[in-house]
């Protein structure tokens, strides 16, 4: 499936509007910590939050942002600066190029925000959680970028360092925040002790964590698999089902209500071929766009 086709489907549905999280005023409710009334937009349309987690390549993000802009779509981009993406930020010259690309994404009308792995960084290096949030935020904001929100990175190194066969939900990065995790508990992993939650979004000038904003339905290309679905407010780390060959067109045109909120997660790294890129970064190394990773979204089911 080509990404241009995805954008075409979105724009041809008259009752759907792609929105930015930063344009929403959130409040706490019984449904979720960051709720809102989508009818407040006043256009009578269903809300689609098109979200991109940038785990590897900020330049692939820019190419995707350009495609969306050509369709008049506004999306939300979350940039990881450590773990699998540290290559772009540890060297001053590479950092400048990456930040320039991110700034262009923002200039196209998209939201840019933080993708974070503070727990993985702590388990691997002992770096305090607060530093793993504050340092990238300062870097991005000092470059003139407006950062209002964040979303947790599902870092595989957390599972490995915790010596777990499946992802340890108690060490998921979104457990960091007092706004989303009200009960403090202490855990041990990789010979380190960690007490969660330990931080507050408000202290870092952050208004929301994507996983805890209102969402009635969710769709994801995680792992390059089309598509993974789930419904309701539970987190995708806990409830998700893969439907090989599931139709995105059918999904987006089957509303659960006229005021529903949909969240769609797309990783640019899986789509570099349809973005016209010859090369891309994966774990800090350059891969050819014909690499097997990029073929996953084009598989015939």
C-alpha positions as CSV (number, residue, x, y, z in Angstrom):
1,X,0.0,0.0,0.0
2,X,1.4,3.4,-0.9
3,X,1.2,6.3,1.6
4,X,-0.2,8.6,-1.0
5,X,-3.2,6.3,-1.2
6,X,-3.6,6.5,2.6
7,X,-3.7,10.3,2.4
8,X,-6.1,10.2,-0.5
9,X,-8.6,8.0,1.4
10,X,-8.4,10.4,4.4
11,X,-9.1,13.5,2.3
12,X,-12.0,11.9,0.4
13,X,-14.1,11.2,3.5
14,X,-16.2,14.4,4.0
15,X,-17.0,13.7,7.7
16,X,-13.4,13.2,8.9
17,X,-10.9,16.0,9.9
18,X,-7.3,15.3,10.6
19,X,-6.4,17.4,13.7
20,X,-3.4,18.4,15.8
21,X,-3.3,17.5,19.5
22,X,-2.0,21.0,20.4
23,X,-5.3,22.5,19.2
24,X,-7.3,20.7,21.9
25,X,-8.0,21.8,25.4
26,X,-7.8,18.6,27.6
27,X,-9.5,18.0,30.9
28,X,-9.6,15.0,33.3
29,X,-12.7,12.8,33.2
30,X,-13.9,9.4,34.3
31,X,-13.1,8.2,30.8
32,X,-9.4,9.2,30.6
33,X,-6.9,11.7,32.1
34,X,-6.9,13.8,29.0
35,X,-10.4,14.0,27.7
36,X,-12.1,16.6,25.4
37,X,-15.3,17.1,23.5
38,X,-14.7,16.8,19.8
39,X,-17.9,18.7,19.1
40,X,-16.1,21.7,20.3
41,X,-14.4,22.1,16.9
42,X,-17.8,23.1,15.6
43,X,-17.5,21.5,12.1
44,X,-19.6,18.3,12.8
45,X,-16.7,16.1,11.7
46,X,-15.2,13.0,13.3
47,X,-11.7,13.6,14.6
48,X,-8.6,11.8,13.3
49,X,-5.3,12.3,15.1
50,X,-2.7,11.1,12.6
51,X,0.4,10.3,14.7
52,X,3.9,9.5,13.7
53,X,6.5,8.1,16.1
54,X,10.0,8.8,14.7
55,X,12.1,6.1,16.1
56,X,14.9,6.1,13.4
57,X,14.9,8.7,10.7
58,X,13.9,12.4,11.0
59,X,14.4,12.8,7.2
60,X,11.8,10.1,6.4
61,X,9.5,12.1,8.7
62,X,10.1,15.2,6.6
63,X,9.3,13.4,3.4
64,X,6.1,12.1,4.9
65,X,5.2,15.5,6.2
66,X,5.6,16.9,2.7
67,X,3.3,14.3,1.2
68,X,0.6,15.0,3.8
69,X,1.0,18.8,3.3
70,X,0.3,18.3,-0.4
71,X,-3.0,16.7,0.5
72,X,-3.8,19.5,3.1
73,X,-3.5,17.0,6.0
74,X,-2.2,18.1,9.4
75,X,-0.4,15.4,11.4
76,X,1.5,15.0,14.7
77,X,5.2,14.0,14.8
78,X,7.0,12.7,17.9
79,X,10.7,12.6,17.7
80,X,12.9,10.2,19.7
81,X,16.4,11.5,20.4
82,X,18.0,8.6,22.3
83,X,17.9,4.8,21.9
84,X,17.4,3.9,18.2
85,X,17.6,7.5,17.1
86,X,20.6,8.7,19.1
87,X,22.9,8.7,16.0
88,X,21.2,11.9,14.7
89,X,21.7,13.9,17.9
90,X,25.0,12.9,19.5
91,X,27.1,14.7,16.9
92,X,26.7,18.5,16.5
93,X,26.6,18.5,12.7
94,X,24.1,15.6,12.5
95,X,22.1,17.2,15.2
96,X,21.8,20.5,13.2
97,X,20.6,18.6,10.1
98,X,18.1,16.6,12.1
99,X,16.7,19.7,13.9
100,X,16.5,21.6,10.6
101,X,14.4,18.8,9.1
102,X,12.1,18.8,12.2
103,X,11.7,22.6,11.9
104,X,10.6,22.1,8.3
105,X,8.0,19.5,9.4
106,X,6.6,22.1,11.8
107,X,6.7,24.9,9.1
108,X,4.4,22.7,7.0
109,X,1.7,23.1,9.7
110,X,2.2,19.8,11.5
111,X,2.7,19.4,15.2
112,X,6.1,18.3,16.5
113,X,6.5,16.9,19.9
114,X,8.6,14.4,22.0
115,X,8.9,10.7,21.8
116,X,10.7,9.6,24.9
117,X,12.4,6.6,26.5
118,X,13.4,7.8,29.9
119,X,13.0,4.4,31.6
120,X,15.1,2.6,29.0
121,X,17.8,5.2,29.4
122,X,17.7,4.9,33.2
123,X,17.9,1.1,33.1
124,X,20.8,1.2,30.5
125,X,22.9,4.0,31.9
126,X,21.5,5.2,35.3
127,X,20.5,8.6,33.8
128,X,17.8,10.2,35.9
129,X,14.3,10.2,34.4
130,X,14.0,14.0,34.6
131,X,17.2,14.6,32.6
132,X,16.0,12.3,29.8
133,X,13.0,14.4,29.4
134,X,14.4,17.9,30.1
135,X,17.5,17.6,27.8
136,X,15.7,16.8,24.5
137,X,12.9,19.3,25.3
138,X,15.4,22.0,25.8
139,X,17.3,21.0,22.6
140,X,14.1,21.2,20.6
141,X,12.7,24.3,22.2
142,X,16.1,26.1,21.9
143,X,15.9,25.5,18.1
144,X,12.6,27.4,18.1
145,X,10.3,24.5,18.1
146,X,6.9,24.5,20.0
147,X,6.6,21.4,22.1
148,X,3.3,20.8,23.9
149,X,3.0,17.0,24.2
150,X,4.7,13.7,24.2
151,X,4.2,10.0,23.6
152,X,6.0,7.0,25.2
153,X,8.4,4.9,23.2
154,X,7.9,1.1,23.4
155,X,11.6,0.5,23.7
156,X,12.7,-3.1,23.2
157,X,15.7,-2.5,25.4
158,X,13.4,-2.2,28.4
159,X,12.2,-5.7,27.9
160,X,15.7,-7.0,27.3
161,X,17.2,-5.2,30.3
162,X,14.3,-6.3,32.5
163,X,14.9,-9.9,31.3
164,X,11.2,-10.3,30.3
165,X,9.9,-12.4,27.5
166,X,7.1,-10.0,26.8
167,X,7.0,-6.2,27.2
168,X,6.9,-5.3,31.0
169,X,3.9,-3.0,31.2
170,X,4.9,-1.8,34.6
171,X,8.0,-0.3,33.0
172,X,6.3,1.2,30.0
173,X,7.5,4.8,29.7
174,X,4.1,6.3,30.2
175,X,4.2,5.0,33.8
176,X,6.6,7.9,34.4
177,X,3.8,10.5,34.8
178,X,1.8,11.3,37.9
179,X,-1.1,12.4,35.7
180,X,-1.4,9.0,34.2
181,X,-0.2,6.7,37.0
182,X,-1.5,7.7,40.4
183,X,-0.1,4.8,42.4
184,X,3.6,4.8,43.3
185,X,5.4,1.5,43.2
186,X,9.1,0.6,43.3
187,X,10.6,-2.0,40.9
188,X,14.0,-3.5,40.3
189,X,15.5,-4.3,36.9
190,X,19.1,-4.5,35.6
191,X,20.3,-4.1,39.1
192,X,18.7,-0.7,39.4
193,X,15.8,0.4,41.5
194,X,13.1,2.7,40.1
195,X,10.0,4.2,41.6
196,X,7.2,5.2,39.3
197,X,5.6,7.6,38.8
198,X,8.3,10.1,39.4
199,X,7.6,13.1,37.2
200,X,4.8,15.5,36.3
201,X,4.0,16.6,32.7
202,X,3.2,20.1,34.0
203,X,6.7,20.5,35.3
204,X,8.0,20.2,31.8
205,X,5.5,22.4,30.1
206,X,3.7,19.4,28.6
207,X,0.0,19.3,28.2
208,X,-0.7,15.7,27.2
209,X,0.6,12.1,26.7
210,X,-0.9,10.6,23.6
211,X,-1.7,7.2,25.1
212,X,-4.0,8.9,27.6
213,X,-5.9,11.3,25.4
214,X,-9.4,10.3,24.4
215,X,-9.5,7.7,21.7
216,X,-12.5,5.6,20.6
217,X,-10.7,3.6,18.0
218,X,-7.1,3.0,17.1
219,X,-5.2,1.7,14.1
220,X,-1.4,1.1,13.8
221,X,1.3,-0.1,11.4
222,X,3.6,-1.1,14.2
223,X,6.2,-3.6,13.0
224,X,5.3,-2.8,9.4
225,X,2.1,-4.9,9.8
226,X,-1.1,-3.7,8.1
227,X,-3.1,-3.3,10.1
228,X,-3.4,-3.6,13.9
229,X,-6.6,-2.4,15.5
230,X,-8.1,-1.8,18.9
231,X,-11.2,-0.1,20.3
232,X,-11.7,1.8,23.6
233,X,-9.5,3.6,26.0
234,X,-7.2,0.8,27.1
235,X,-3.6,1.2,26.0
236,X,-2.3,-0.6,22.8
237,X,0.5,-2.2,24.8
238,X,-2.2,-4.1,26.7
239,X,-4.9,-4.7,24.1
240,X,-4.2,-4.9,20.4
241,X,-5.2,-7.3,17.6
242,X,-3.6,-7.8,14.3
243,X,-5.9,-8.3,11.3
244,X,-3.7,-9.3,8.3
245,X,-5.1,-7.7,5.3
246,X,-7.5,-5.5,7.3
247,X,-8.8,-2.6,5.2
248,X,-7.9,0.9,6.3
249,X,-10.6,2.2,4.0
250,X,-13.3,0.1,5.7
251,X,-12.0,1.0,9.1
252,X,-12.1,4.8,8.6
253,X,-15.5,4.7,6.9
254,X,-17.2,2.7,9.7
255,X,-17.8,5.2,12.4
256,X,-18.7,4.3,16.0
257,X,-20.4,7.6,16.4
258,X,-20.6,11.1,14.8
259,X,-18.4,12.5,17.6
260,X,-15.8,9.7,17.7
261,X,-12.1,10.3,18.1
262,X,-9.7,8.1,16.1
263,X,-6.0,7.8,16.6
264,X,-3.8,6.4,13.8
265,X,-0.2,5.5,14.3
266,X,2.1,5.4,11.2
267,X,5.9,5.0,11.3
268,X,7.5,6.7,8.3
269,X,10.4,4.2,8.3
270,X,8.1,1.5,6.9
271,X,6.9,3.7,4.0
272,X,10.2,5.1,2.6
273,X,9.8,3.3,-0.7
274,X,6.5,5.1,-1.5
275,X,8.0,8.4,-0.2
276,X,10.5,8.2,-3.0
277,X,13.5,7.8,-0.8
278,X,16.5,5.7,-2.0
279,X,18.1,5.4,1.4
280,X,16.9,5.7,5.0
281,X,18.4,5.4,8.5
282,X,17.6,2.4,10.7
283,X,19.3,2.0,14.1
284,X,21.8,4.7,12.9
285,X,22.9,2.9,9.8
286,X,22.0,3.6,6.2
287,X,19.8,1.1,4.5
288,X,18.7,0.9,0.9
289,X,15.0,1.5,0.3
290,X,14.8,-2.0,-1.2
291,X,15.7,-3.5,2.2
292,X,13.3,-6.1,3.6
293,X,12.1,-3.8,6.3
294,X,10.5,-1.5,3.8
295,X,8.7,-4.3,2.1
296,X,6.4,-5.2,5.0
297,X,3.7,-2.6,4.1
298,X,3.6,-3.9,0.5
299,X,3.1,-7.6,1.3
300,X,0.2,-9.4,-0.4
301,X,-2.0,-11.1,2.1
